[in-house]
Amino acid sequence: MNPMNRTALFLSFLILVVGGFSGCSNERQPLTSAPETVHNISVFAIHETNSPDLLEVAGTVRAAQTSQLASQVMGNIVDIRVHEGDHVQRGQVLAVIDDAQARAAVDRAVAADAAAQQDIASAESNLALADSTLKRYQNLYDKKSVSPQEYDEVKTRYQAALARRDMARAGRAQANAALEQARTALEYTRIHAPFDGVITEKKMDVGAFASPGLPLFTIEDLQHYRLEVAVNEGDLRYVHRGKSVSVSVDAVEDAQFKGKVIEIVPAADSTSRSFLVKIELPADSHLRSGLFGRAQFVRGERLSVVIPETAVVARGQLQGVYVLDHNEVASLRYVTVGKSSGTQVEVLAGLQDGERLVTKPGDLELGGKRIEAN
C-alpha cells in the first residue's frame, strides 16, 4: 500500500473514532429535571413604606448628680466607714479626721464663753447697784440735799457700769462666735454624705493625710441618670430642649427608654464641631454611670423597605432572604439589615419594591426550589 493510501485510511479511521465518542457523549447527556416543589410556605410581598428618618447619636450614661468629697480641715484620717459600692444616706458619716486639736479648740471656746457669762453677770450686778444709787441721788438732788458734783459722780459711775455691761455682752457674743467656729471646725473632721447615693470611688485609706481640696470619695445619685451625647453642628437643628427622645442602652437588653432633652450646652467643641446634649432618663435600677447608650432624634420621614424579622436567615456573618423569581423559584439573596422594631426589620440594601420573599424559612434549604404559597 502506498503512502497516500495509508494516510487516507488513517484519516477515515480517526473520523470514525471521534464520531463514536461524540455519539456516546450525546447519549449520556442527562435531561434537565424540574425543580423540587415545596408546599405550604408563607410568602410576603415587599412594599416601600414611610418610616421615621432617625438621627442616631452615641453617648455615655452619667449620673445627674455626682460629687467628689474632700476634707475642709487638715489632719490624718483615723477612720473610714464605707467602701466602693456602698449605698449611703444623706448625712451619713463616711470618714473621720483626727479631731484632737479641734476638740481642744472647742474646750477653750467653751471656757471663754463661760468666762464671758460671768463677766456679764458681774457687769449687770454693778449696773443694778449703780442704777439704784443714781435713783436715790436723783431724789436727793431734786431736794437740793446733794451737791451737783456728788450727783455727777454717781451718774458717771452709772454710765461706766452701763458701758461695762455692754462690753461684757459684746464679749459674750464674740465668745459665742468663737465657740460656733470651733464646733464647726470639729464637725469638719467628719466627712458626711451630701445626698443619698452610692460610693463609686474611694481614694484614700486610714492613716493618709487629708487636706482641703484633696478628694477622698466620689458619690453618685442612683435615682437620676442622663445620657450625654455629642451632636454635630449640622444636625443640631433636629435637637430641641424639652423634646422626647428614644434612648437605648446596650447593657439593658430589650429596653427602650423615653428620655427628654434637658440641656444643650451652647458652646461647640472646637475640635469635633459638636455640641453636648444632655438627655434625662427615667429611673431604672439597671442604669449605671459610664454605660454606652444611643439616642435617636427624628429628622422627618423617608421611604424604606421593612420585612418580617422571621424572613431573615443567617449564613455565618452574613444575612439573607429567600426571594422568588417569576417562576416561583426561591434563591438566597444576601441583604444589608438595619434597625429592628418589634417583629419588623428594615432592609437597607438588596431588595426592591414589589419583590416577593419567603416569610418564615426557618431551617429549610429553599434555594433552587419552587415555592407553593399557602
Contacts in CASP RR format, 6 or more apart in sequence:
PFRMAT RR
TARGET T0000
AUTHOR 0000-0000-0000
METHOD contacts of the structure
MODEL  1
MNPMNRTALFLSFLILVVGGFSGCSNERQPLTSAPETVHNISVFAIHETN
SPDLLEVAGTVRAAQTSQLASQVMGNIVDIRVHEGDHVQRGQVLAVIDDA
QARAAVDRAVAADAAAQQDIASAESNLALADSTLKRYQNLYDKKSVSPQE
YDEVKTRYQAALARRDMARAGRAQANAALEQARTALEYTRIHAPFDGVIT
EKKMDVGAFASPGLPLFTIEDLQHYRLEVAVNEGDLRYVHRGKSVSVSVD
AVEDAQFKGKVIEIVPAADSTSRSFLVKIELPADSHLRSGLFGRAQFVRG
ERLSVVIPETAVVARGQLQGVYVLDHNEVASLRYVTVGKSSGTQVEVLAG
LQDGERLVTKPGDLELGGKRIEAN
1 9 0 8 1.000
34 370 0 8 1.000
35 329 0 8 1.000
35 368 0 8 1.000
35 369 0 8 1.000
35 370 0 8 1.000
36 368 0 8 1.000
36 369 0 8 1.000
36 370 0 8 1.000
37 369 0 8 1.000
37 370 0 8 1.000
37 371 0 8 1.000
37 372 0 8 1.000
38 364 0 8 1.000
38 366 0 8 1.000
38 369 0 8 1.000
38 370 0 8 1.000
38 371 0 8 1.000
38 372 0 8 1.000
39 372 0 8 1.000
39 374 0 8 1.000
40 372 0 8 1.000
40 374 0 8 1.000
41 358 0 8 1.000
41 359 0 8 1.000
41 360 0 8 1.000
41 361 0 8 1.000
41 366 0 8 1.000
41 371 0 8 1.000
41 372 0 8 1.000
41 373 0 8 1.000
41 374 0 8 1.000
42 358 0 8 1.000
42 359 0 8 1.000
42 360 0 8 1.000
42 373 0 8 1.000
42 374 0 8 1.000
43 324 0 8 1.000
43 356 0 8 1.000
43 357 0 8 1.000
43 358 0 8 1.000
43 359 0 8 1.000
43 371 0 8 1.000
43 373 0 8 1.000
44 307 0 8 1.000
44 308 0 8 1.000
44 311 0 8 1.000
44 356 0 8 1.000
44 357 0 8 1.000
44 358 0 8 1.000
44 359 0 8 1.000
45 354 0 8 1.000
45 355 0 8 1.000
45 356 0 8 1.000
46 305 0 8 1.000
46 307 0 8 1.000
46 351 0 8 1.000
46 352 0 8 1.000
46 353 0 8 1.000
46 354 0 8 1.000
46 355 0 8 1.000
46 356 0 8 1.000
46 357 0 8 1.000
47 353 0 8 1.000
47 354 0 8 1.000
48 303 0 8 1.000
48 304 0 8 1.000
48 305 0 8 1.000
48 353 0 8 1.000
49 303 0 8 1.000
49 304 0 8 1.000
49 305 0 8 1.000
49 306 0 8 1.000
50 301 0 8 1.000
50 302 0 8 1.000
50 303 0 8 1.000
50 304 0 8 1.000
51 301 0 8 1.000
51 302 0 8 1.000
51 303 0 8 1.000
51 304 0 8 1.000
51 306 0 8 1.000
51 346 0 8 1.000
52 298 0 8 1.000
52 300 0 8 1.000
52 301 0 8 1.000
52 302 0 8 1.000
53 298 0 8 1.000
53 299 0 8 1.000
53 300 0 8 1.000
53 301 0 8 1.000
53 302 0 8 1.000
54 296 0 8 1.000
54 297 0 8 1.000
54 298 0 8 1.000
54 299 0 8 1.000
54 339 0 8 1.000
55 235 0 8 1.000
55 238 0 8 1.000
55 296 0 8 1.000
55 297 0 8 1.000
55 298 0 8 1.000
55 299 0 8 1.000
56 294 0 8 1.000
56 295 0 8 1.000
56 296 0 8 1.000
57 229 0 8 1.000
57 230 0 8 1.000
57 231 0 8 1.000
57 235 0 8 1.000
57 277 0 8 1.000
57 294 0 8 1.000
57 295 0 8 1.000
57 296 0 8 1.000
57 297 0 8 1.000
58 229 0 8 1.000
58 292 0 8 1.000
58 293 0 8 1.000
58 294 0 8 1.000
59 227 0 8 1.000
59 228 0 8 1.000
59 229 0 8 1.000
59 230 0 8 1.000
59 292 0 8 1.000
59 293 0 8 1.000
59 294 0 8 1.000
59 295 0 8 1.000
60 227 0 8 1.000
60 228 0 8 1.000
60 290 0 8 1.000
60 291 0 8 1.000
60 292 0 8 1.000
60 293 0 8 1.000
61 225 0 8 1.000
61 226 0 8 1.000
61 227 0 8 1.000
61 228 0 8 1.000
61 249 0 8 1.000
61 281 0 8 1.000
61 287 0 8 1.000
61 288 0 8 1.000
61 289 0 8 1.000
61 290 0 8 1.000
61 291 0 8 1.000
61 292 0 8 1.000
61 293 0 8 1.000
62 225 0 8 1.000
62 226 0 8 1.000
62 227 0 8 1.000
62 228 0 8 1.000
62 289 0 8 1.000
62 290 0 8 1.000
63 220 0 8 1.000
63 221 0 8 1.000
63 222 0 8 1.000
63 224 0 8 1.000
63 225 0 8 1.000
63 289 0 8 1.000
64 221 0 8 1.000
64 224 0 8 1.000
64 225 0 8 1.000
64 226 0 8 1.000
64 280 0 8 1.000
65 195 0 8 1.000
65 220 0 8 1.000
65 221 0 8 1.000
65 224 0 8 1.000
66 218 0 8 1.000
66 219 0 8 1.000
66 220 0 8 1.000
66 221 0 8 1.000
66 289 0 8 1.000
67 194 0 8 1.000
67 195 0 8 1.000
67 218 0 8 1.000
67 219 0 8 1.000
67 220 0 8 1.000
68 215 0 8 1.000
68 217 0 8 1.000
68 218 0 8 1.000
69 94 0 8 1.000
69 191 0 8 1.000
69 193 0 8 1.000
69 194 0 8 1.000
69 215 0 8 1.000
69 216 0 8 1.000
69 217 0 8 1.000
69 218 0 8 1.000
69 219 0 8 1.000
70 210 0 8 1.000
70 212 0 8 1.000
70 213 0 8 1.000
70 214 0 8 1.000
70 215 0 8 1.000
70 216 0 8 1.000
71 97 0 8 1.000
71 188 0 8 1.000
71 189 0 8 1.000
71 191 0 8 1.000
71 210 0 8 1.000
71 211 0 8 1.000
71 212 0 8 1.000
71 213 0 8 1.000
71 214 0 8 1.000
71 216 0 8 1.000
72 188 0 8 1.000
72 212 0 8 1.000
73 97 0 8 1.000
73 102 0 8 1.000
73 185 0 8 1.000
73 188 0 8 1.000
73 189 0 8 1.000
73 210 0 8 1.000
73 212 0 8 1.000
74 209 0 8 1.000
74 210 0 8 1.000
74 211 0 8 1.000
74 212 0 8 1.000
75 97 0 8 1.000
75 98 0 8 1.000
75 209 0 8 1.000
75 210 0 8 1.000
75 211 0 8 1.000
76 97 0 8 1.000
76 98 0 8 1.000
76 207 0 8 1.000
76 208 0 8 1.000
76 209 0 8 1.000
76 210 0 8 1.000
77 95 0 8 1.000
77 96 0 8 1.000
77 97 0 8 1.000
77 98 0 8 1.000
77 204 0 8 1.000
77 205 0 8 1.000
77 206 0 8 1.000
77 207 0 8 1.000
77 208 0 8 1.000
77 209 0 8 1.000
77 210 0 8 1.000
77 216 0 8 1.000
78 96 0 8 1.000
78 97 0 8 1.000
78 98 0 8 1.000
78 206 0 8 1.000
78 207 0 8 1.000
79 95 0 8 1.000
79 96 0 8 1.000
79 206 0 8 1.000
80 94 0 8 1.000
80 95 0 8 1.000
80 96 0 8 1.000
80 202 0 8 1.000
80 204 0 8 1.000
80 205 0 8 1.000
80 206 0 8 1.000
81 93 0 8 1.000
81 94 0 8 1.000
81 95 0 8 1.000
81 96 0 8 1.000
82 88 0 8 1.000
82 92 0 8 1.000
82 94 0 8 1.000
82 95 0 8 1.000
82 199 0 8 1.000
82 202 0 8 1.000
82 217 0 8 1.000
83 199 0 8 1.000
83 202 0 8 1.000
84 199 0 8 1.000
84 200 0 8 1.000
84 201 0 8 1.000
84 202 0 8 1.000
85 198 0 8 1.000
85 199 0 8 1.000
85 200 0 8 1.000
86 198 0 8 1.000
86 199 0 8 1.000
87 196 0 8 1.000
87 197 0 8 1.000
87 198 0 8 1.000
87 222 0 8 1.000
88 94 0 8 1.000
88 193 0 8 1.000
88 196 0 8 1.000
88 197 0 8 1.000
88 198 0 8 1.000
88 199 0 8 1.000
88 219 0 8 1.000
89 193 0 8 1.000
89 196 0 8 1.000
89 197 0 8 1.000
90 193 0 8 1.000
90 194 0 8 1.000
90 195 0 8 1.000
90 196 0 8 1.000
91 192 0 8 1.000
91 193 0 8 1.000
91 194 0 8 1.000
92 192 0 8 1.000
92 193 0 8 1.000
93 190 0 8 1.000
93 191 0 8 1.000
93 192 0 8 1.000
94 191 0 8 1.000
94 192 0 8 1.000
94 193 0 8 1.000
94 199 0 8 1.000
94 216 0 8 1.000
94 217 0 8 1.000
95 190 0 8 1.000
95 191 0 8 1.000
95 204 0 8 1.000
95 210 0 8 1.000
95 216 0 8 1.000
95 217 0 8 1.000
96 189 0 8 1.000
96 190 0 8 1.000
96 191 0 8 1.000
97 188 0 8 1.000
97 189 0 8 1.000
97 190 0 8 1.000
97 191 0 8 1.000
97 210 0 8 1.000
98 189 0 8 1.000
99 186 0 8 1.000
99 189 0 8 1.000
102 182 0 8 1.000
102 185 0 8 1.000
102 186 0 8 1.000
102 188 0 8 1.000
102 189 0 8 1.000
103 186 0 8 1.000
105 182 0 8 1.000
105 185 0 8 1.000
105 186 0 8 1.000
106 179 0 8 1.000
106 182 0 8 1.000
106 183 0 8 1.000
106 186 0 8 1.000
108 182 0 8 1.000
109 175 0 8 1.000
109 178 0 8 1.000
109 179 0 8 1.000
109 181 0 8 1.000
109 182 0 8 1.000
109 183 0 8 1.000
110 179 0 8 1.000
112 175 0 8 1.000
112 178 0 8 1.000
112 179 0 8 1.000
113 172 0 8 1.000
113 175 0 8 1.000
113 176 0 8 1.000
113 178 0 8 1.000
113 179 0 8 1.000
115 175 0 8 1.000
116 168 0 8 1.000
116 171 0 8 1.000
116 172 0 8 1.000
116 174 0 8 1.000
116 175 0 8 1.000
116 176 0 8 1.000
117 172 0 8 1.000
119 168 0 8 1.000
119 171 0 8 1.000
119 172 0 8 1.000
120 165 0 8 1.000
120 168 0 8 1.000
120 169 0 8 1.000
120 172 0 8 1.000
122 168 0 8 1.000
123 161 0 8 1.000
123 164 0 8 1.000
123 165 0 8 1.000
123 167 0 8 1.000
123 168 0 8 1.000
123 169 0 8 1.000
124 165 0 8 1.000
124 168 0 8 1.000
126 161 0 8 1.000
126 164 0 8 1.000
126 165 0 8 1.000
127 158 0 8 1.000
127 161 0 8 1.000
127 162 0 8 1.000
127 164 0 8 1.000
127 165 0 8 1.000
129 161 0 8 1.000
130 154 0 8 1.000
130 157 0 8 1.000
130 158 0 8 1.000
130 160 0 8 1.000
130 161 0 8 1.000
130 162 0 8 1.000
131 158 0 8 1.000
131 161 0 8 1.000
133 154 0 8 1.000
133 157 0 8 1.000
133 158 0 8 1.000
134 154 0 8 1.000
134 155 0 8 1.000
134 157 0 8 1.000
134 158 0 8 1.000
137 146 0 8 1.000
137 150 0 8 1.000
137 151 0 8 1.000
137 154 0 8 1.000
137 155 0 8 1.000
138 151 0 8 1.000
140 146 0 8 1.000
140 151 0 8 1.000
141 148 0 8 1.000
141 151 0 8 1.000
191 216 0 8 1.000
191 217 0 8 1.000
193 219 0 8 1.000
194 219 0 8 1.000
195 219 0 8 1.000
195 221 0 8 1.000
196 221 0 8 1.000
196 222 0 8 1.000
196 223 0 8 1.000
197 219 0 8 1.000
197 220 0 8 1.000
197 221 0 8 1.000
197 222 0 8 1.000
197 223 0 8 1.000
198 219 0 8 1.000
198 220 0 8 1.000
198 222 0 8 1.000
199 217 0 8 1.000
199 218 0 8 1.000
199 219 0 8 1.000
200 218 0 8 1.000
200 219 0 8 1.000
200 220 0 8 1.000
200 289 0 8 1.000
201 217 0 8 1.000
201 218 0 8 1.000
202 216 0 8 1.000
202 217 0 8 1.000
203 215 0 8 1.000
203 216 0 8 1.000
203 217 0 8 1.000
203 218 0 8 1.000
204 210 0 8 1.000
204 214 0 8 1.000
204 216 0 8 1.000
210 216 0 8 1.000
220 289 0 8 1.000
223 283 0 8 1.000
224 280 0 8 1.000
224 283 0 8 1.000
225 281 0 8 1.000
225 284 0 8 1.000
225 287 0 8 1.000
225 289 0 8 1.000
226 262 0 8 1.000
226 278 0 8 1.000
226 279 0 8 1.000
226 280 0 8 1.000
226 281 0 8 1.000
227 247 0 8 1.000
227 249 0 8 1.000
227 259 0 8 1.000
227 278 0 8 1.000
227 279 0 8 1.000
227 281 0 8 1.000
227 293 0 8 1.000
227 295 0 8 1.000
228 276 0 8 1.000
228 277 0 8 1.000
228 278 0 8 1.000
228 279 0 8 1.000
229 276 0 8 1.000
229 277 0 8 1.000
229 279 0 8 1.000
229 295 0 8 1.000
230 269 0 8 1.000
230 272 0 8 1.000
230 274 0 8 1.000
230 275 0 8 1.000
230 276 0 8 1.000
230 277 0 8 1.000
231 239 0 8 1.000
231 274 0 8 1.000
231 275 0 8 1.000
231 277 0 8 1.000
231 297 0 8 1.000
232 272 0 8 1.000
232 273 0 8 1.000
232 274 0 8 1.000
233 268 0 8 1.000
233 273 0 8 1.000
233 274 0 8 1.000
233 275 0 8 1.000
235 297 0 8 1.000
235 299 0 8 1.000
236 264 0 8 1.000
236 275 0 8 1.000
238 297 0 8 1.000
238 298 0 8 1.000
238 299 0 8 1.000
239 261 0 8 1.000
239 264 0 8 1.000
239 275 0 8 1.000
239 277 0 8 1.000
239 297 0 8 1.000
240 261 0 8 1.000
241 261 0 8 1.000
241 262 0 8 1.000
241 263 0 8 1.000
241 264 0 8 1.000
242 260 0 8 1.000
242 261 0 8 1.000
242 262 0 8 1.000
243 260 0 8 1.000
243 261 0 8 1.000
243 297 0 8 1.000
244 258 0 8 1.000
244 259 0 8 1.000
244 260 0 8 1.000
245 258 0 8 1.000
245 259 0 8 1.000
245 260 0 8 1.000
245 261 0 8 1.000
245 279 0 8 1.000
245 295 0 8 1.000
245 296 0 8 1.000
245 297 0 8 1.000
246 256 0 8 1.000
246 257 0 8 1.000
246 258 0 8 1.000
246 259 0 8 1.000
246 295 0 8 1.000
246 296 0 8 1.000
247 256 0 8 1.000
247 257 0 8 1.000
247 258 0 8 1.000
247 259 0 8 1.000
247 279 0 8 1.000
247 281 0 8 1.000
247 293 0 8 1.000
247 294 0 8 1.000
247 295 0 8 1.000
247 296 0 8 1.000
248 255 0 8 1.000
248 256 0 8 1.000
248 257 0 8 1.000
248 293 0 8 1.000
248 294 0 8 1.000
248 296 0 8 1.000
249 255 0 8 1.000
249 257 0 8 1.000
249 286 0 8 1.000
249 287 0 8 1.000
249 291 0 8 1.000
249 292 0 8 1.000
249 293 0 8 1.000
249 294 0 8 1.000
250 291 0 8 1.000
250 292 0 8 1.000
250 293 0 8 1.000
250 294 0 8 1.000
251 286 0 8 1.000
251 288 0 8 1.000
251 291 0 8 1.000
251 292 0 8 1.000
252 284 0 8 1.000
252 286 0 8 1.000
252 287 0 8 1.000
252 291 0 8 1.000
255 284 0 8 1.000
255 286 0 8 1.000
257 281 0 8 1.000
257 282 0 8 1.000
257 284 0 8 1.000
258 282 0 8 1.000
259 279 0 8 1.000
259 280 0 8 1.000
259 281 0 8 1.000
259 282 0 8 1.000
259 295 0 8 1.000
260 279 0 8 1.000
260 280 0 8 1.000
261 277 0 8 1.000
261 278 0 8 1.000
261 279 0 8 1.000
261 280 0 8 1.000
262 278 0 8 1.000
262 279 0 8 1.000
262 280 0 8 1.000
263 277 0 8 1.000
263 278 0 8 1.000
264 275 0 8 1.000
264 276 0 8 1.000
264 277 0 8 1.000
264 278 0 8 1.000
265 275 0 8 1.000
265 276 0 8 1.000
265 277 0 8 1.000
265 278 0 8 1.000
266 275 0 8 1.000
267 275 0 8 1.000
268 274 0 8 1.000
268 275 0 8 1.000
269 275 0 8 1.000
269 276 0 8 1.000
277 295 0 8 1.000
279 295 0 8 1.000
281 287 0 8 1.000
304 346 0 8 1.000
305 346 0 8 1.000
305 347 0 8 1.000
305 351 0 8 1.000
305 352 0 8 1.000
305 353 0 8 1.000
306 344 0 8 1.000
306 345 0 8 1.000
306 346 0 8 1.000
306 347 0 8 1.000
307 321 0 8 1.000
307 344 0 8 1.000
307 345 0 8 1.000
307 347 0 8 1.000
307 351 0 8 1.000
307 357 0 8 1.000
308 343 0 8 1.000
308 344 0 8 1.000
308 345 0 8 1.000
308 359 0 8 1.000
308 360 0 8 1.000
309 340 0 8 1.000
309 342 0 8 1.000
309 343 0 8 1.000
309 344 0 8 1.000
309 345 0 8 1.000
310 343 0 8 1.000
310 359 0 8 1.000
310 360 0 8 1.000
310 362 0 8 1.000
311 321 0 8 1.000
311 322 0 8 1.000
311 357 0 8 1.000
311 358 0 8 1.000
311 359 0 8 1.000
311 360 0 8 1.000
311 361 0 8 1.000
312 319 0 8 1.000
312 320 0 8 1.000
312 321 0 8 1.000
312 335 0 8 1.000
312 337 0 8 1.000
312 345 0 8 1.000
313 319 0 8 1.000
313 320 0 8 1.000
313 321 0 8 1.000
313 322 0 8 1.000
313 332 0 8 1.000
313 361 0 8 1.000
313 362 0 8 1.000
314 320 0 8 1.000
315 332 0 8 1.000
315 334 0 8 1.000
318 334 0 8 1.000
319 334 0 8 1.000
319 335 0 8 1.000
319 336 0 8 1.000
319 337 0 8 1.000
320 332 0 8 1.000
320 333 0 8 1.000
320 334 0 8 1.000
320 335 0 8 1.000
321 332 0 8 1.000
321 333 0 8 1.000
321 335 0 8 1.000
321 347 0 8 1.000
321 351 0 8 1.000
321 357 0 8 1.000
321 358 0 8 1.000
322 330 0 8 1.000
322 331 0 8 1.000
322 332 0 8 1.000
322 333 0 8 1.000
322 357 0 8 1.000
322 358 0 8 1.000
322 361 0 8 1.000
322 366 0 8 1.000
322 367 0 8 1.000
322 371 0 8 1.000
323 330 0 8 1.000
323 331 0 8 1.000
323 332 0 8 1.000
323 333 0 8 1.000
323 351 0 8 1.000
323 355 0 8 1.000
323 356 0 8 1.000
323 357 0 8 1.000
324 330 0 8 1.000
324 355 0 8 1.000
324 356 0 8 1.000
324 357 0 8 1.000
324 358 0 8 1.000
324 371 0 8 1.000
325 331 0 8 1.000
327 370 0 8 1.000
328 370 0 8 1.000
328 371 0 8 1.000
328 372 0 8 1.000
329 367 0 8 1.000
329 368 0 8 1.000
329 369 0 8 1.000
329 370 0 8 1.000
329 371 0 8 1.000
330 358 0 8 1.000
330 366 0 8 1.000
330 367 0 8 1.000
330 368 0 8 1.000
330 369 0 8 1.000
330 370 0 8 1.000
330 371 0 8 1.000
331 367 0 8 1.000
331 368 0 8 1.000
332 366 0 8 1.000
332 367 0 8 1.000
333 350 0 8 1.000
333 351 0 8 1.000
334 350 0 8 1.000
335 347 0 8 1.000
335 348 0 8 1.000
335 349 0 8 1.000
335 350 0 8 1.000
335 351 0 8 1.000
336 347 0 8 1.000
336 348 0 8 1.000
336 349 0 8 1.000
336 350 0 8 1.000
337 345 0 8 1.000
337 346 0 8 1.000
337 347 0 8 1.000
337 348 0 8 1.000
338 345 0 8 1.000
338 346 0 8 1.000
338 347 0 8 1.000
338 348 0 8 1.000
339 345 0 8 1.000
339 346 0 8 1.000
340 346 0 8 1.000
351 357 0 8 1.000
358 366 0 8 1.000
358 371 0 8 1.000
END
